[in-house]
Amino acid sequence: MNTMQVARKLVELDGQGKNDEAFETLYADDIVSVEAFVAPDGSHEARGKAALKAKHAWWAGAHEVHSVSVTGPWPHGDRFVLGFRIDVTVKETGVRMQMDEVGLYTVKDGRIVREEFFYEADG
Amino acid sequence: MNTMQVARKLVELDGQGKNDEAFETLYADDIVSVEAFVAPDGSHEARGKAALKAKHAWWAGAHEVHSVSVTGPWPHGDRFVLGFRIDVTVKETGVRMQMDEVGLYTVKDGRIVREEFFYEADG
């Protein structure tokens, strides 16, 4: 698949809530996933499918997702951008919030090898 | 200015139609501006302020802009993303269209050193 085919498939599967299928079929084994937020220990990357799966599991456990809206894709060469609006409640605090962020994806050999999320990490 | 200060100033000036002021005050002399569309001769980059100014002048001459809507910024480290919707008529053909694209900007020492535009370049 070329960049746009990967992008459209990701939008399709995410839109259907099939995140696990997207993860298994569209992500490279050596995926690097980078958050805008840098943790106090300096970490903001998950490297490899196992690490990213753990991040997803943490996120799913810590949040109740009410709805997800995906916009895009906007392509440029081997990269594409998606927009996300996520209506979510943080389970620990009970605070409901509207997350508004952008994902920048890099594709190589038909798989996503890098994803970087853009959002205001410090208010 | 840090990344978000540059980003917000760019949104503010672009939103007021003050593109020239944004260009003069926020862009680095060695700016590289990259389009998703690759011309038949392989070029898709403008390097340096003079080249980018020429690109802007060509664009302004070839299009009648009816309105511009800017969304964002979404930051990540030294980069940020903006969304653009531009209602425009191509002067040569008279065709009016809604451009929908994303800009990815890189900031260094308080100036924009790289901008890359994401959109469907070949339908």
gemmi code that builds the backbone of each chain (N, CA, C; Angstrom):
import gemmi

chains = {
    "A": [
        ("MET", (0.833, -1.193, 0.000), (0.000, 0.000, 0.000), (0.873, 1.250, 0.000)),
        ("ASN", (0.441, 2.253, -0.732), (1.174, 3.514, -0.695), (0.688, 4.365, 0.490)),
        ("THR", (1.266, 5.547, 0.605), (0.974, 6.395, 1.763), (-0.526, 6.643, 1.929)),
        ("MET", (-1.205, 7.036, 0.837), (-2.622, 7.366, 0.954), (-3.476, 6.137, 1.241)),
        ("GLN", (-3.075, 4.990, 0.716), (-3.840, 3.765, 1.006), (-3.728, 3.405, 2.487)),
        ("VAL", (-2.529, 3.513, 3.028), (-2.346, 3.270, 4.465), (-3.163, 4.279, 5.273)),
        ("ALA", (-3.101, 5.540, 4.852), (-3.800, 6.610, 5.573), (-5.305, 6.365, 5.592)),
        ("ARG", (-5.845, 6.037, 4.422), (-7.301, 5.843, 4.333), (-7.739, 4.625, 5.131)),
        ("LYS", (-6.913, 3.574, 5.104), (-7.242, 2.367, 5.876), (-7.236, 2.666, 7.371)),
        ("LEU", (-6.267, 3.481, 7.802), (-6.193, 3.845, 9.219), (-7.422, 4.649, 9.635)),
        ("VAL", (-7.829, 5.602, 8.794), (-9.026, 6.395, 9.084), (-10.243, 5.479, 9.157)),
        ("GLU", (-10.342, 4.560, 8.202), (-11.492, 3.643, 8.139), (-11.572, 2.780, 9.401)),
        ("LEU", (-10.450, 2.151, 9.748), (-10.458, 1.229, 10.894), (-10.635, 1.991, 12.213)),
        ("ASP", (-9.954, 3.119, 12.365), (-10.126, 3.907, 13.589), (-11.568, 4.393, 13.711)),
        ("GLY", (-12.142, 4.776, 12.584), (-13.526, 5.264, 12.588), (-14.523, 4.186, 12.978)),
        ("GLN", (-14.148, 2.931, 12.749), (-15.020, 1.807, 13.114), (-14.669, 1.261, 14.497)),
        ("GLY", (-13.754, 1.923, 15.186), (-13.336, 1.446, 16.504), (-12.447, 0.212, 16.433)),
        ("LYS", (-11.972, -0.109, 15.219), (-11.125, -1.300, 15.038), (-9.639, -0.934, 15.206)),
        ("ASN", (-9.328, -0.360, 16.354), (-7.962, 0.110, 16.588), (-6.974, -1.049, 16.655)),
        ("ASP", (-7.419, -2.166, 17.223), (-6.521, -3.321, 17.335), (-6.156, -3.855, 15.955)),
        ("GLU", (-7.159, -3.924, 15.067), (-6.888, -4.403, 13.712), (-5.952, -3.438, 12.983)),
        ("ALA", (-6.175, -2.130, 13.173), (-5.282, -1.135, 12.562), (-3.856, -1.340, 13.067)),
        ("PHE", (-3.741, -1.533, 14.355), (-2.422, -1.705, 14.974), (-1.717, -2.936, 14.412)),
        ("GLU", (-2.442, -4.041, 14.304), (-1.822, -5.293, 13.855), (-1.452, -5.270, 12.378)),
        ("THR", (-2.286, -4.627, 11.556), (-2.099, -4.733, 10.108), (-1.344, -3.560, 9.479)),
        ("LEU", (-1.355, -2.399, 10.138), (-0.790, -1.202, 9.498), (0.509, -0.716, 10.124)),
        ("TYR", (0.840, -1.215, 11.306), (2.026, -0.717, 12.018), (3.220, -1.657, 11.814)),
        ("ALA", (4.390, -1.030, 11.660), (5.632, -1.791, 11.527), (6.081, -2.295, 12.889)),
        ("ASP", (6.835, -3.363, 12.893), (7.339, -3.925, 14.157), (8.218, -2.924, 14.903)),
        ("ASP", (8.933, -2.095, 14.140), (9.838, -1.134, 14.780), (9.222, 0.269, 14.866)),
        ("ILE", (7.883, 0.304, 15.006), (7.179, 1.579, 15.143), (7.776, 2.416, 16.289)),
        ("VAL", (7.870, 3.719, 16.037), (8.226, 4.666, 17.101), (7.058, 5.634, 17.248)),
        ("SER", (6.522, 5.729, 18.457), (5.366, 6.570, 18.740), (5.775, 7.663, 19.710)),
        ("VAL", (5.603, 8.919, 19.299), (6.156, 10.044, 20.060), (5.047, 10.993, 20.494)),
        ("GLU", (4.989, 11.271, 21.785), (4.018, 12.216, 22.330), (4.629, 13.615, 22.433)),
        ("ALA", (3.770, 14.643, 22.337), (4.233, 16.012, 22.582), (4.616, 16.174, 24.051)),
        ("PHE", (3.845, 15.504, 24.910), (4.106, 15.602, 26.352), (5.369, 14.830, 26.717)),
        ("VAL", (6.299, 15.500, 27.380), (7.507, 14.842, 27.857), (7.335, 14.581, 29.350)),
        ("ALA", (7.396, 13.317, 29.748), (7.225, 12.946, 31.150), (8.379, 13.491, 31.986)),
        ("PRO", (8.165, 13.627, 33.307), (9.227, 14.150, 34.181), (10.549, 13.395, 34.034)),
        ("ASP", (10.488, 12.121, 33.680), (11.740, 11.365, 33.498), (12.336, 11.547, 32.104)),
        ("GLY", (11.717, 12.437, 31.306), (12.279, 12.750, 29.996), (11.731, 11.902, 28.865)),
        ("SER", (10.973, 10.871, 29.205), (10.495, 9.960, 28.165), (9.264, 10.523, 27.460)),
        ("HIS", (9.203, 10.356, 26.167), (7.995, 10.667, 25.411), (7.884, 9.784, 24.167)),
        ("GLU", (8.667, 8.726, 24.146), (8.618, 7.811, 23.010), (8.293, 6.391, 23.465)),
        ("ALA", (7.523, 5.692, 22.644), (7.373, 4.244, 22.792), (8.008, 3.630, 21.556)),
        ("ARG", (8.919, 2.686, 21.760), (9.644, 2.090, 20.630), (9.305, 0.618, 20.513)),
        ("GLY", (8.775, 0.233, 19.354), (8.440, -1.166, 19.114), (6.985, -1.456, 19.431)),
        ("LYS", (6.474, -2.493, 18.810), (5.050, -2.802, 18.908), (4.636, -3.179, 20.332)),
        ("ALA", (5.498, -3.868, 21.064), (5.131, -4.265, 22.428), (4.970, -3.036, 23.317)),
        ("ALA", (5.914, -2.089, 23.180), (5.854, -0.869, 23.999), (4.610, -0.050, 23.651)),
        ("LEU", (4.287, 0.013, 22.357), (3.125, 0.794, 21.949), (1.831, 0.117, 22.406)),
        ("LYS", (1.817, -1.198, 22.349), (0.646, -1.936, 22.830), (0.426, -1.658, 24.324)),
        ("ALA", (1.498, -1.611, 25.080), (1.399, -1.298, 26.514), (0.860, 0.113, 26.721)),
        ("LYS", (1.308, 1.050, 25.876), (0.812, 2.429, 25.976), (-0.685, 2.482, 25.685)),
        ("HIS", (-1.095, 1.773, 24.645), (-2.527, 1.722, 24.305), (-3.338, 1.137, 25.451)),
        ("ALA", (-2.815, 0.071, 26.064), (-3.547, -0.583, 27.154), (-3.682, 0.361, 28.347)),
        ("TRP", (-2.588, 1.101, 28.653), (-2.654, 2.082, 29.734), (-3.717, 3.135, 29.416)),
        ("TRP", (-3.690, 3.640, 28.188), (-4.610, 4.715, 27.807), (-6.060, 4.240, 27.902)),
        ("ALA", (-6.298, 3.048, 27.371), (-7.667, 2.514, 27.382), (-8.145, 2.293, 28.814)),
        ("GLY", (-7.232, 1.908, 29.702), (-7.609, 1.673, 31.081), (-7.865, 2.949, 31.865)),
        ("ALA", (-7.210, 4.024, 31.473), (-7.274, 5.274, 32.232), (-8.369, 6.218, 31.744)),
        ("HIS", (-8.969, 5.911, 30.587), (-9.942, 6.821, 29.993), (-11.217, 6.098, 29.586)),
        ("GLU", (-12.329, 6.827, 29.696), (-13.568, 6.349, 29.093), (-13.828, 7.208, 27.854)),
        ("VAL", (-13.816, 6.561, 26.696), (-13.960, 7.303, 25.444), (-15.438, 7.355, 25.040)),
        ("HIS", (-15.968, 8.571, 24.895), (-17.372, 8.736, 24.505), (-17.526, 8.786, 22.990)),
        ("SER", (-16.601, 9.454, 22.332), (-16.638, 9.488, 20.868), (-15.288, 9.944, 20.332)),
        ("VAL", (-15.026, 9.528, 19.081), (-13.795, 9.920, 18.384), (-14.191, 10.407, 16.997)),
        ("SER", (-13.680, 11.559, 16.624), (-13.892, 12.055, 15.265), (-12.531, 12.242, 14.603)),
        ("VAL", (-12.398, 11.672, 13.404), (-11.123, 11.721, 12.687), (-11.281, 12.559, 11.420)),
        ("THR", (-10.351, 13.479, 11.177), (-10.342, 14.246, 9.931), (-9.050, 13.963, 9.170)),
        ("GLY", (-9.088, 14.240, 7.888), (-7.948, 13.950, 7.022), (-8.218, 12.691, 6.218)),
        ("PRO", (-7.236, 12.099, 5.602), (-5.804, 12.396, 5.689), (-5.357, 13.527, 4.759)),
        ("TRP", (-4.277, 14.193, 5.206), (-3.556, 15.134, 4.355), (-2.164, 14.547, 4.105)),
        ("PRO", (-1.865, 14.179, 2.879), (-0.574, 13.534, 2.593), (0.503, 14.500, 2.102)),
        ("HIS", (1.733, 14.066, 2.262), (2.916, 14.767, 1.728), (4.005, 13.705, 1.629)),
        ("GLY", (4.260, 13.230, 0.413), (5.291, 12.202, 0.220), (4.965, 10.950, 1.007)),
        ("ASP", (5.905, 10.530, 1.852), (5.710, 9.300, 2.629), (5.080, 9.576, 3.999)),
        ("ARG", (4.545, 10.774, 4.174), (3.918, 11.126, 5.458), (2.472, 11.558, 5.244)),
        ("PHE", (1.681, 11.494, 6.300), (0.331, 12.056, 6.258), (-0.062, 12.541, 7.642)),
        ("VAL", (-1.040, 13.433, 7.652), (-1.549, 14.025, 8.894), (-3.010, 13.642, 9.061)),
        ("LEU", (-3.396, 13.323, 10.286), (-4.796, 13.148, 10.671), (-5.104, 14.095, 11.825)),
        ("GLY", (-6.359, 14.532, 11.897), (-6.822, 15.298, 13.051), (-7.738, 14.439, 13.907)),
        ("PHE", (-7.667, 14.613, 15.216), (-8.498, 13.845, 16.141), (-9.198, 14.767, 17.130)),
        ("ARG", (-10.478, 14.527, 17.316), (-11.205, 15.133, 18.435), (-11.795, 13.991, 19.237)),
        ("ILE", (-11.423, 13.930, 20.489), (-11.814, 12.806, 21.322), (-12.544, 13.335, 22.552)),
        ("ASP", (-13.768, 12.877, 22.721), (-14.575, 13.225, 23.889), (-14.338, 12.127, 24.918)),
        ("VAL", (-13.714, 12.480, 26.037), (-13.170, 11.461, 26.923), (-13.314, 11.873, 28.393)),
        ("THR", (-13.513, 10.894, 29.250), (-13.484, 11.145, 30.691), (-12.265, 10.439, 31.286)),
        ("VAL", (-11.476, 11.209, 32.043), (-10.340, 10.629, 32.759), (-10.904, 9.897, 33.972)),
        ("LYS", (-10.720, 8.581, 34.012), (-11.372, 7.772, 35.049), (-10.951, 8.190, 36.459)),
        ("GLU", (-9.670, 8.498, 36.647), (-9.160, 8.781, 37.992), (-9.794, 10.032, 38.591)),
        ("THR", (-10.026, 11.045, 37.740), (-10.527, 12.327, 38.243), (-12.005, 12.547, 37.940)),
        ("GLY", (-12.534, 11.777, 36.971), (-13.911, 11.988, 36.559), (-14.092, 13.205, 35.670)),
        ("VAL", (-12.991, 13.849, 35.306), (-13.066, 15.052, 34.472), (-13.291, 14.663, 33.018)),
        ("ARG", (-14.346, 15.225, 32.425), (-14.616, 14.993, 31.011), (-13.992, 16.121, 30.202)),
        ("MET", (-13.310, 15.778, 29.116), (-12.650, 16.814, 28.324), (-12.683, 16.470, 26.835)),
        ("GLN", (-12.476, 17.522, 26.043), (-12.439, 17.368, 24.590), (-10.979, 17.452, 24.156)),
        ("MET", (-10.398, 16.336, 23.796), (-9.028, 16.354, 23.305), (-9.016, 16.731, 21.828)),
        ("ASP", (-8.089, 17.563, 21.477), (-7.991, 18.064, 20.104), (-6.527, 17.952, 19.719)),
        ("GLU", (-6.206, 16.997, 18.865), (-4.806, 16.804, 18.531), (-4.618, 16.375, 17.084)),
        ("VAL", (-3.369, 16.388, 16.677), (-3.003, 16.048, 15.307), (-1.972, 14.924, 15.355)),
        ("GLY", (-2.095, 13.965, 14.444), (-1.099, 12.908, 14.321), (-0.361, 13.047, 13.003)),
        ("LEU", (0.961, 12.949, 13.076), (1.813, 12.978, 11.878), (2.428, 11.589, 11.727)),
        ("TYR", (2.123, 10.923, 10.610), (2.521, 9.534, 10.392), (3.539, 9.431, 9.259)),
        ("THR", (4.500, 8.538, 9.447), (5.478, 8.252, 8.395), (5.327, 6.791, 7.974)),
        ("VAL", (5.243, 6.571, 6.651), (5.011, 5.240, 6.100), (6.269, 4.751, 5.379)),
        ("LYS", (6.601, 3.479, 5.606), (7.711, 2.867, 4.878), (7.314, 1.434, 4.531)),
        ("ASP", (7.470, 1.060, 3.268), (7.130, -0.293, 2.824), (5.709, -0.689, 3.236)),
        ("GLY", (4.783, 0.262, 3.122), (3.376, -0.048, 3.378), (2.980, -0.144, 4.838)),
        ("ARG", (3.875, 0.230, 5.734), (3.581, 0.187, 7.168), (3.924, 1.522, 7.828)),
        ("ILE", (3.228, 1.818, 8.913), (3.524, 3.032, 9.670), (4.739, 2.754, 10.553)),
        ("VAL", (5.795, 3.546, 10.354), (7.029, 3.348, 11.122), (7.212, 4.413, 12.198)),
        ("ARG", (6.462, 5.516, 12.074), (6.588, 6.597, 13.064), (5.263, 7.335, 13.155)),
        ("GLU", (4.857, 7.650, 14.386), (3.694, 8.509, 14.585), (4.062, 9.517, 15.661)),
        ("GLU", (3.676, 10.771, 15.411), (3.996, 11.850, 16.352), (2.726, 12.644, 16.599)),
        ("PHE", (2.429, 12.886, 17.871), (1.187, 13.572, 18.207), (1.463, 15.002, 18.651)),
        ("PHE", (0.667, 15.894, 18.087), (0.821, 17.331, 18.320), (-0.377, 17.824, 19.134)),
        ("TYR", (-0.102, 18.476, 20.234), (-1.152, 19.080, 21.074), (-0.443, 19.922, 22.131)),
        ("GLU", (-1.228, 20.733, 22.817), (-0.645, 21.549, 23.879), (-0.434, 20.682, 25.098)),
        ("ALA", (0.824, 20.467, 25.441), (1.161, 19.514, 26.500), (1.289, 20.189, 27.853)),
        ("ASP", (1.363, 21.518, 27.868), (1.587, 22.195, 29.156), (0.690, 23.416, 29.311)),
        ("GLY", (-0.490, 23.332, 28.717), (-1.498, 24.370, 28.935), (-1.244, 25.651, 28.174)),
    ],
    "B": [
        ("MET", (11.196, 34.211, 20.919), (9.878, 33.576, 21.048), (10.029, 32.061, 20.986)),
        ("ASN", (9.256, 31.363, 21.790), (9.268, 29.908, 21.716), (8.296, 29.425, 20.616)),
        ("THR", (8.222, 28.121, 20.469), (7.432, 27.550, 19.373), (5.988, 28.061, 19.379)),
        ("MET", (5.329, 28.014, 20.534), (3.922, 28.405, 20.583), (3.739, 29.897, 20.375)),
        ("GLN", (4.700, 30.698, 20.822), (4.597, 32.142, 20.591), (4.709, 32.453, 19.091)),
        ("VAL", (5.638, 31.787, 18.422), (5.760, 31.954, 16.967), (4.470, 31.485, 16.287)),
        ("ALA", (3.959, 30.328, 16.730), (2.756, 29.751, 16.125), (1.564, 30.698, 16.261)),
        ("ARG", (1.376, 31.209, 17.477), (0.210, 32.085, 17.717), (0.339, 33.390, 16.949)),
        ("LYS", (1.559, 33.900, 16.837), (1.771, 35.144, 16.088), (1.468, 34.911, 14.602)),
        ("LEU", (1.871, 33.746, 14.094), (1.600, 33.433, 12.684), (0.093, 33.335, 12.430)),
        ("VAL", (-0.626, 32.663, 13.339), (-2.084, 32.553, 13.201), (-2.714, 33.947, 13.232)),
        ("GLU", (-2.243, 34.772, 14.169), (-2.801, 36.122, 14.339), (-2.590, 36.964, 13.077)),
        ("LEU", (-1.356, 36.976, 12.580), (-1.043, 37.823, 11.427), (-1.712, 37.295, 10.156)),
        ("ASP", (-1.667, 35.960, 9.948), (-2.328, 35.385, 8.774), (-3.829, 35.664, 8.824)),
        ("GLY", (-4.398, 35.571, 10.034), (-5.840, 35.794, 10.187), (-6.238, 37.229, 9.885)),
        ("GLN", (-5.283, 38.152, 10.040), (-5.554, 39.571, 9.740), (-5.142, 39.924, 8.311)),
        ("GLY", (-4.724, 38.917, 7.548), (-4.286, 39.175, 6.181), (-2.908, 39.830, 6.118)),
        ("LYS", (-2.199, 39.847, 7.268), (-0.884, 40.488, 7.300), (0.213, 39.473, 6.989)),
        ("ASN", (0.093, 38.830, 5.843), (1.031, 37.776, 5.477), (2.437, 38.314, 5.259)),
        ("ASP", (2.527, 39.530, 4.713), (3.851, 40.106, 4.476), (4.578, 40.350, 5.794)),
        ("GLU", (3.827, 40.869, 6.779), (4.444, 41.128, 8.086), (4.880, 39.816, 8.733)),
        ("ALA", (4.038, 38.773, 8.607), (4.399, 37.463, 9.143), (5.684, 36.965, 8.483)),
        ("PHE", (5.735, 37.123, 7.180), (6.901, 36.660, 6.413), (8.170, 37.389, 6.852)),
        ("GLU", (8.074, 38.697, 7.015), (9.266, 39.483, 7.349), (9.739, 39.243, 8.783)),
        ("THR", (8.794, 39.047, 9.709), (9.170, 39.014, 11.127), (9.334, 37.613, 11.697)),
        ("LEU", (8.706, 36.603, 11.074), (8.695, 35.268, 11.684), (9.529, 34.247, 10.926)),
        ("TYR", (9.912, 34.558, 9.700), (10.626, 33.579, 8.879), (12.136, 33.809, 8.912)),
        ("ALA", (12.874, 32.701, 8.966), (14.335, 32.769, 8.940), (14.820, 33.038, 7.514)),
        ("ASP", (15.991, 33.612, 7.404), (16.559, 33.916, 6.081), (16.764, 32.633, 5.262)),
        ("ASP", (17.064, 31.543, 5.964), (17.322, 30.280, 5.242), (16.102, 29.346, 5.262)),
        ("ILE", (14.915, 29.947, 5.287), (13.667, 29.180, 5.260), (13.645, 28.202, 4.087)),
        ("VAL", (13.149, 26.990, 4.350), (12.885, 26.024, 3.286), (11.387, 25.747, 3.299)),
        ("SER", (10.739, 25.949, 2.164), (9.292, 25.781, 2.040), (9.014, 24.648, 1.060)),
        ("VAL", (8.307, 23.619, 1.519), (8.167, 22.396, 0.731), (6.695, 22.102, 0.444)),
        ("GLU", (6.369, 21.923, -0.814), (5.011, 21.572, -1.228), (4.864, 20.053, -1.351)),
        ("ALA", (3.637, 19.563, -1.135), (3.356, 18.148, -1.385), (3.448, 17.859, -2.887)),
        ("PHE", (3.005, 18.825, -3.671), (3.027, 18.657, -5.126), (4.458, 18.741, -5.657)),
        ("VAL", (4.858, 17.726, -6.391), (6.177, 17.735, -7.007), (6.000, 18.087, -8.485)),
        ("ALA", (6.619, 19.172, -8.918), (6.491, 19.625, -10.303), (7.145, 18.611, -11.253)),
        ("PRO", (6.752, 18.638, -12.529), (7.328, 17.701, -13.505), (8.854, 17.715, -13.526)),
        ("ASP", (9.450, 18.852, -13.201), (10.921, 18.913, -13.182), (11.504, 18.420, -11.851)),
        ("GLY", (10.632, 17.920, -10.967), (11.113, 17.350, -9.708), (11.166, 18.331, -8.551)),
        ("SER", (10.965, 19.610, -8.847), (11.101, 20.600, -7.777), (9.834, 20.683, -6.921)),
        ("HIS", (10.018, 20.808, -5.647), (8.889, 21.110, -4.763), (9.342, 21.909, -3.546)),
        ("GLU", (10.547, 22.464, -3.639), (11.072, 23.255, -2.539), (11.428, 24.665, -2.995)),
        ("ALA", (11.162, 25.626, -2.107), (11.707, 26.974, -2.282), (12.691, 27.180, -1.145)),
        ("ARG", (13.917, 27.560, -1.473), (14.955, 27.714, -0.447), (15.375, 29.169, -0.335)),
        ("GLY", (15.219, 29.712, 0.875), (15.636, 31.085, 1.119), (14.477, 32.054, 0.959)),
        ("LYS", (14.605, 33.206, 1.598), (13.499, 34.151, 1.644), (13.151, 34.715, 0.265)),
        ("ALA", (14.154, 34.937, -0.576), (13.882, 35.499, -1.907), (13.068, 34.518, -2.740)),
        ("ALA", (13.444, 33.232, -2.681), (12.709, 32.212, -3.443), (11.273, 32.082, -2.932)),
        ("LEU", (11.100, 32.150, -1.609), (9.752, 32.007, -1.054), (8.898, 33.227, -1.387)),
        ("LYS", (9.540, 34.398, -1.383), (8.818, 35.619, -1.740), (8.326, 35.532, -3.185)),
        ("ALA", (9.153, 34.970, -4.048), (8.766, 34.796, -5.453), (7.595, 33.814, -5.566)),
        ("LYS", (7.630, 32.763, -4.757), (6.528, 31.784, -4.755), (5.243, 32.454, -4.301)),
        ("HIS", (5.327, 33.248, -3.253), (4.145, 33.961, -2.753), (3.574, 34.899, -3.820)),
        ("ALA", (4.488, 35.593, -4.510), (4.050, 36.553, -5.531), (3.349, 35.825, -6.683)),
        ("TRP", (3.907, 34.660, -7.084), (3.261, 33.865, -8.124), (1.872, 33.445, -7.667)),
        ("TRP", (1.786, 32.941, -6.449), (0.512, 32.431, -5.929), (-0.538, 33.549, -5.881)),
        ("ALA", (-0.123, 34.693, -5.357), (-1.055, 35.822, -5.232), (-1.529, 36.289, -6.607)),
        ("GLY", (-0.638, 36.216, -7.597), (-1.007, 36.649, -8.941), (-1.930, 35.671, -9.647)),
        ("ALA", (-1.832, 34.398, -9.309), (-2.577, 33.349, -10.011), (-3.917, 33.039, -9.377)),
        ("HIS", (-4.174, 33.566, -8.187), (-5.392, 33.213, -7.459), (-6.115, 34.444, -6.933)),
        ("GLU", (-7.430, 34.347, -6.902), (-8.216, 35.338, -6.184), (-8.708, 34.673, -4.899)),
        ("VAL", (-8.265, 35.182, -3.756), (-8.619, 34.575, -2.470), (-9.886, 35.233, -1.923)),
        ("HIS", (-10.917, 34.397, -1.678), (-12.170, 34.918, -1.131), (-12.156, 34.910, 0.390)),
        ("SER", (-11.595, 33.857, 0.977), (-11.486, 33.807, 2.437), (-10.472, 32.746, 2.845)),
        ("VAL", (-9.907, 32.959, 4.030), (-8.948, 32.012, 4.598), (-9.370, 31.732, 6.038)),
        ("SER", (-9.441, 30.456, 6.379), (-9.716, 30.093, 7.762), (-8.545, 29.260, 8.281)),
        ("VAL", (-8.022, 29.654, 9.434), (-6.852, 28.985, 10.007), (-7.261, 28.300, 11.307)),
        ("THR", (-6.863, 27.033, 11.481), (-7.087, 26.324, 12.742), (-5.745, 25.924, 13.342)),
        ("GLY", (-5.751, 25.670, 14.633), (-4.541, 25.352, 15.366), (-4.077, 26.553, 16.157)),
        ("PRO", (-2.869, 26.588, 16.628), (-1.778, 25.648, 16.391), (-1.822, 24.416, 17.303)),
        ("TRP", (-1.261, 23.321, 16.760), (-0.992, 22.116, 17.538), (0.533, 21.961, 17.611)),
        ("PRO", (1.116, 22.099, 18.798), (2.578, 22.041, 18.928), (3.112, 20.665, 19.314)),
        ("HIS", (4.354, 20.456, 19.001), (5.114, 19.273, 19.416), (6.581, 19.669, 19.370)),
        ("GLY", (7.153, 19.934, 20.551), (8.566, 20.340, 20.607), (8.807, 21.605, 19.813)),
        ("ASP", (9.735, 21.569, 18.856), (10.071, 22.761, 18.072), (9.249, 22.868, 16.789)),
        ("ARG", (8.169, 22.065, 16.704), (7.321, 22.107, 15.514), (5.872, 22.414, 15.897)),
        ("PHE", (5.113, 22.870, 14.926), (3.670, 23.019, 15.130), (2.941, 22.828, 13.817)),
        ("VAL", (1.657, 22.506, 13.941), (0.801, 22.267, 12.784), (-0.318, 23.308, 12.762)),
        ("LEU", (-0.630, 23.803, 11.571), (-1.817, 24.634, 11.354), (-2.668, 23.996, 10.268)),
        ("GLY", (-3.971, 24.214, 10.352), (-4.875, 23.798, 9.283), (-5.353, 25.009, 8.507)),
        ("PHE", (-5.513, 24.857, 7.199), (-5.963, 25.958, 6.349), (-7.132, 25.520, 5.466)),
        ("ARG", (-8.150, 26.343, 5.425), (-9.190, 26.196, 4.412), (-9.251, 27.513, 3.652)),
        ("ILE", (-9.035, 27.408, 2.350), (-8.930, 28.608, 1.532), (-9.938, 28.528, 0.395)),
        ("ASP", (-10.808, 29.529, 0.372), (-11.812, 29.628, -0.693), (-11.188, 30.512, -1.766)),
        ("VAL", (-10.937, 29.931, -2.940), (-10.080, 30.594, -3.910), (-10.562, 30.341, -5.340)),
        ("THR", (-10.353, 31.311, -6.204), (-10.608, 31.120, -7.633), (-9.274, 31.177, -8.385)),
        ("VAL", (-9.051, 30.163, -9.203), (-7.855, 30.149, -10.054), (-8.124, 31.100, -11.224)),
        ("LYS", (-7.327, 32.140, -11.306), (-7.619, 33.200, -12.283), (-7.609, 32.681, -13.719)),
        ("GLU", (-6.672, 31.808, -14.038), (-6.514, 31.360, -15.424), (-7.731, 30.578, -15.910)),
        ("THR", (-8.321, 29.771, -15.031), (-9.435, 28.908, -15.430), (-10.794, 29.414, -14.963)),
        ("GLY", (-10.788, 30.318, -13.969), (-12.047, 30.766, -13.392), (-12.675, 29.755, -12.451)),
        ("VAL", (-11.987, 28.652, -12.202), (-12.537, 27.612, -11.325), (-12.375, 28.024, -9.861)),
        ("ARG", (-13.506, 28.007, -9.157), (-13.470, 28.307, -7.716), (-13.367, 27.001, -6.947)),
        ("MET", (-12.494, 26.939, -5.958), (-12.330, 25.696, -5.204), (-12.038, 25.968, -3.735)),
        ("GLN", (-12.283, 24.930, -2.923), (-12.023, 24.999, -1.491), (-10.743, 24.206, -1.226)),
        ("MET", (-9.656, 24.909, -0.978), (-8.414, 24.217, -0.643), (-8.440, 23.839, 0.840)),
        ("ASP", (-7.990, 22.654, 1.115), (-7.996, 22.129, 2.483), (-6.621, 21.518, 2.700)),
        ("GLU", (-5.787, 22.185, 3.488), (-4.444, 21.664, 3.666), (-3.917, 21.916, 5.064)),
        ("VAL", (-2.791, 21.287, 5.334), (-2.163, 21.372, 6.641), (-0.736, 21.856, 6.441)),
        ("GLY", (-0.274, 22.729, 7.329), (1.117, 23.185, 7.310), (1.838, 22.671, 8.549)),
        ("LEU", (3.025, 22.125, 8.328), (3.883, 21.661, 9.423), (5.104, 22.582, 9.466)),
        ("TYR", (5.283, 23.275, 10.582), (6.326, 24.303, 10.713), (7.382, 23.880, 11.721)),
        ("THR", (8.634, 24.195, 11.421), (9.735, 23.954, 12.351), (10.349, 25.291, 12.741)),
        ("VAL", (10.528, 25.486, 14.052), (11.032, 26.752, 14.589), (12.441, 26.554, 15.150)),
        ("LYS", (13.310, 27.514, 14.866), (14.658, 27.498, 15.449), (15.041, 28.928, 15.801)),
        ("ASP", (15.479, 29.127, 17.020), (15.886, 30.465, 17.466), (14.795, 31.511, 17.201)),
        ("GLY", (13.530, 31.111, 17.447), (12.439, 32.073, 17.341), (11.982, 32.385, 15.928)),
        ("ARG", (12.500, 31.658, 14.944), (12.095, 31.889, 13.550), (11.681, 30.577, 12.883)),
        ("ILE", (10.810, 30.678, 11.906), (10.402, 29.498, 11.145), (11.487, 29.175, 10.126)),
        ("VAL", (12.054, 27.982, 10.225), (13.138, 27.587, 9.320), (12.665, 26.590, 8.264)),
        ("ARG", (11.485, 25.989, 8.494), (10.974, 25.006, 7.535), (9.452, 24.992, 7.614)),
        ("GLU", (8.817, 24.958, 6.449), (7.372, 24.768, 6.395), (7.092, 23.737, 5.319)),
        ("GLU", (6.172, 22.801, 5.630), (5.841, 21.733, 4.694), (4.325, 21.653, 4.606)),
        ("PHE", (3.816, 21.621, 3.391), (2.373, 21.619, 3.207), (1.868, 20.251, 2.783)),
        ("PHE", (0.804, 19.823, 3.449), (0.221, 18.499, 3.255), (-1.152, 18.654, 2.591)),
        ("TYR", (-1.341, 17.977, 1.480), (-2.636, 17.971, 0.772), (-2.538, 16.939, -0.341)),
        ("GLU", (-3.681, 16.615, -0.905), (-3.683, 15.649, -2.008), (-3.209, 16.355, -3.266)),
        ("ALA", (-2.051, 15.929, -3.745), (-1.416, 16.642, -4.845), (-1.779, 16.032, -6.202)),
        ("ASP", (-2.346, 14.841, -6.205), (-2.621, 14.177, -7.485), (-3.998, 13.528, -7.498)),
        ("GLY", (-4.912, 14.107, -6.746), (-6.322, 13.663, -6.777), (-6.574, 12.384, -6.030)),
    ],
}
model = gemmi.Model(1)
for chain_id, residues in chains.items():
    chain = gemmi.Chain(chain_id)
    for i, (resn, *xyz) in enumerate(residues, 1):
        res = gemmi.Residue()
        res.name, res.seqid = resn, gemmi.SeqId(i, " ")
        for name, pos in zip(("N", "CA", "C"), xyz):
            atom = gemmi.Atom()
            atom.name, atom.element = name, gemmi.Element(name[0])
            atom.pos, atom.b_iso = gemmi.Position(*pos), 0.0
            res.add_atom(atom)
        chain.add_residue(res)
    model.add_chain(chain)
structure = gemmi.Structure()
structure.add_model(model)
structure.setup_entities()
